[in-house]
Amino acid sequence: AVRVDLRLQTIDAPILEDRVRHRVEVSGIVQGVGFRPFVAALATELGLSGWVGNHARGVSVEVEGRAEDVAAFEARVAVDA
């Protein structure tokens, strides 16, 4: 099982009226368990763009899209990971 501690941060004001970009910092045991492919598939499913990458403390994710889709992404990462 993956233990995920999320730290969410809004990094931009709305890009367009209904679009936002958020950075999600994920710490815990997330390397070597398929976390990045899970994040990429979830973002694709929700129609979001962005990137995901490993760093020494875990994983950084930036997602951009409709505010409600970004909120759904954040909720599902916290629950489904």
Contacts in CASP RR format, 6 or more apart in sequence:
PFRMAT RR
TARGET T0000
AUTHOR 0000-0000-0000
METHOD contacts of the structure
MODEL  1
AVRVDLRLQTIDAPILEDRVRHRVEVSGIVQGVGFRPFVAALATELGLSG
WVGNHARGVSVEVEGRAEDVAAFEARVAVDA
2 28 0 8 1.000
2 29 0 8 1.000
2 30 0 8 1.000
2 33 0 8 1.000
2 35 0 8 1.000
2 81 0 8 1.000
3 28 0 8 1.000
3 29 0 8 1.000
4 26 0 8 1.000
4 27 0 8 1.000
4 28 0 8 1.000
4 30 0 8 1.000
4 77 0 8 1.000
4 78 0 8 1.000
4 81 0 8 1.000
5 26 0 8 1.000
5 27 0 8 1.000
5 28 0 8 1.000
6 24 0 8 1.000
6 25 0 8 1.000
6 26 0 8 1.000
6 74 0 8 1.000
6 77 0 8 1.000
6 78 0 8 1.000
7 24 0 8 1.000
7 25 0 8 1.000
7 27 0 8 1.000
8 22 0 8 1.000
8 23 0 8 1.000
8 24 0 8 1.000
8 25 0 8 1.000
8 74 0 8 1.000
9 22 0 8 1.000
9 23 0 8 1.000
9 24 0 8 1.000
9 25 0 8 1.000
10 20 0 8 1.000
10 21 0 8 1.000
10 22 0 8 1.000
11 21 0 8 1.000
11 22 0 8 1.000
11 23 0 8 1.000
11 62 0 8 1.000
12 20 0 8 1.000
12 21 0 8 1.000
14 20 0 8 1.000
14 67 0 8 1.000
15 21 0 8 1.000
15 64 0 8 1.000
15 65 0 8 1.000
18 66 0 8 1.000
18 67 0 8 1.000
19 64 0 8 1.000
19 65 0 8 1.000
19 66 0 8 1.000
19 67 0 8 1.000
20 64 0 8 1.000
20 65 0 8 1.000
20 66 0 8 1.000
20 67 0 8 1.000
20 70 0 8 1.000
21 62 0 8 1.000
21 63 0 8 1.000
21 64 0 8 1.000
21 65 0 8 1.000
21 70 0 8 1.000
22 62 0 8 1.000
22 63 0 8 1.000
22 64 0 8 1.000
22 70 0 8 1.000
22 74 0 8 1.000
23 60 0 8 1.000
23 61 0 8 1.000
23 62 0 8 1.000
24 60 0 8 1.000
24 61 0 8 1.000
24 62 0 8 1.000
24 63 0 8 1.000
24 74 0 8 1.000
24 77 0 8 1.000
25 57 0 8 1.000
25 58 0 8 1.000
25 59 0 8 1.000
25 60 0 8 1.000
25 61 0 8 1.000
26 35 0 8 1.000
26 58 0 8 1.000
26 59 0 8 1.000
26 60 0 8 1.000
26 61 0 8 1.000
26 77 0 8 1.000
26 81 0 8 1.000
27 57 0 8 1.000
27 58 0 8 1.000
28 58 0 8 1.000
30 58 0 8 1.000
30 59 0 8 1.000
30 81 0 8 1.000
31 54 0 8 1.000
31 58 0 8 1.000
31 59 0 8 1.000
35 59 0 8 1.000
35 81 0 8 1.000
36 52 0 8 1.000
36 53 0 8 1.000
36 54 0 8 1.000
36 59 0 8 1.000
38 80 0 8 1.000
38 81 0 8 1.000
39 52 0 8 1.000
39 59 0 8 1.000
39 61 0 8 1.000
39 77 0 8 1.000
40 52 0 8 1.000
42 73 0 8 1.000
42 76 0 8 1.000
42 77 0 8 1.000
42 80 0 8 1.000
43 49 0 8 1.000
43 50 0 8 1.000
43 52 0 8 1.000
43 63 0 8 1.000
43 73 0 8 1.000
46 69 0 8 1.000
46 72 0 8 1.000
46 73 0 8 1.000
47 65 0 8 1.000
47 69 0 8 1.000
48 63 0 8 1.000
48 64 0 8 1.000
48 65 0 8 1.000
48 69 0 8 1.000
48 70 0 8 1.000
48 73 0 8 1.000
49 63 0 8 1.000
49 64 0 8 1.000
49 65 0 8 1.000
50 61 0 8 1.000
50 62 0 8 1.000
50 63 0 8 1.000
50 64 0 8 1.000
51 61 0 8 1.000
51 62 0 8 1.000
52 59 0 8 1.000
52 60 0 8 1.000
52 61 0 8 1.000
52 62 0 8 1.000
53 59 0 8 1.000
53 60 0 8 1.000
53 61 0 8 1.000
61 77 0 8 1.000
63 70 0 8 1.000
63 73 0 8 1.000
64 70 0 8 1.000
END
